[in-house]
Each structure stands twice: as structure tokens, then as C-alpha cells.
């Protein structure tokens, strides 16, 4: 069998949750430099370029939105999109940033600690089709207060609109394998179920992949 050099999320994205439904949360965790961020970053940009599907990048703190275009796009630009440029503009006094590819709006970058303010702007996000939370496991165990609640609030704000009270907006959570004792695993009941040799885990509304590249 050929050794896998970089991460490929095809299997994860094809899975149903434990109830046989399309999951709203896709979790991918594994070793550093495996290519998880590159795979999903490319997927988001490609879907925008091919189908005009906007995306939202989620960070913990507002200061992380500085240089967000460079942070998100630099690596995948060199690998896959050499002719494209990504830029960002502060909106609502810097509460969130609007992202542009070749000067066309492709989505937004927001922070969890602005969850309350984001509610007021939910009408702006009704074209967002998918969300990405990279590094959902903090290497330093430094999380926002009530972080899971804030993420749910942000997701609710974004999933409103287009004539529906709640529309399907999948959230992709990526992270290096740090600890089972993180707020997301506790909230989703993953901590008690996950083993070192688990490759895929299904839950209520989510699927998880543990990979080693």
C-alpha cells in the first residue's frame, strides 16, 4: 500500500453521523504538518472559485484577525492558486473582517470573543456555506470563557437567513492532537469514547477522524 504523504479528507467528508444523517460538524485531528489545514483551505477556496460558495474562518480572539488573509492564504496560494490574491477589510469597527479573492467578496473572518456583537450582523452572513475553526485544541489550554457556547452562538448567527430559521452550514474543526480534556470533546462526549488507535468516530451530529500522516 502506498504511504499517504499528505492528508486527504475524502473519507471523512463522505461519512454520516451515528444517526445516519449528514453531520453538521466534521472534526479532524492528528499530527502537526500532516496537511489538514492545507486540504480544507484549498477545498474552501476551490468551492468559492468554482461555485461562488462563501466561507467563514473562525478564530478565538479578535487580534487574530489581523493579517488573516495572509495567514490563511499564503501556503495554499503557493501550492494551488499562484495567480490569485486574497485581501481582507475590517468591518463594523473591526468586529469582523470581510475576505476577498481577486477583489471579489468570498467570505468573512470572525472571532469567538465577539460572539455577542456578531448577532447584530447575522444578515450579512446569509451567503456563508461552510465554516472553518482551525486549531480548535489550544496547545496552551487557553480557551475563551464559555467557548463552546460562543461557537454555538456564532454558528446560529451565520445559519440564519435565506428564508430559513436555521440552514445547514457545516463546521470543520481541525487541530493537532493535544489532549482529550478540551471543552469540545467534553461537550460532545468524545473524551470518554476516543482511544489512541481510533481512526473514525461517529456521534450525534458529528464525525471525527484521527489521522497520522
C-alpha positions, 0 to 999 in steps of 0.5 A, a space after each residue: 500500500 502506498 504511504 499517504 504523504 499528505 492528508 486527504 479528507 475524502 473519507 471523512 467528508 463522505 461519512 454520516 453521523 451515528 444517526 445516519 444523517 449528514 453531520 453538521 460538524 466534521 472534526 479532524 485531528 492528528 499530527 502537526 504538518 500532516 496537511 489538514 489545514 492545507 486540504 480544507 483551505 484549498 477545498 474552501 477556496 476551490 468551492 468559492 472559485 468554482 461555485 461562488 460558495 462563501 466561507 467563514 474562518 473562525 478564530 478565538 480572539 479578535 487580534 487574530 484577525 489581523 493579517 488573516 488573509 495572509 495567514 490563511 492564504 499564503 501556503 495554499 496560494 503557493 501550492 494551488 492558486 499562484 495567480 490569485 490574491 486574497 485581501 481582507 477589510 475590517 468591518 463594523 469597527 473591526 468586529 469582523 473582517 470581510 475576505 476577498 479573492 481577486 477583489 471579489 467578496 468570498 467570505 468573512 473572518 470572525 472571532 469567538 470573543 465577539 460572539 455577542 456583537 456578531 448577532 447584530 450582523 447575522 444578515 450579512 452572513 446569509 451567503 456563508 456555506 461552510 465554516 472553518 475553526 482551525 486549531 480548535 485544541 489550544 496547545 496552551 489550554 487557553 480557551 475563551 470563557 464559555 467557548 463552546 457556547 460562543 461557537 454555538 452562538 456564532 454558528 446560529 448567527 451565520 445559519 440564519 437567513 435565506 428564508 430559513 430559521 436555521 440552514 445547514 452550514 457545516 463546521 470543520 474543526 481541525 487541530 493537532 492532537 493535544 489532549 482529550 480534556 478540551 471543552 469540545 470533546 467534553 461537550 460532545 462526549 468524545 473524551 470518554 469514547 476516543 482511544 489512541 488507535 481510533 481512526 473514525 468516530 461517529 456521534 450525534 451530529 458529528 464525525 471525527 477522524 484521527 489521522 497520522 500522516 
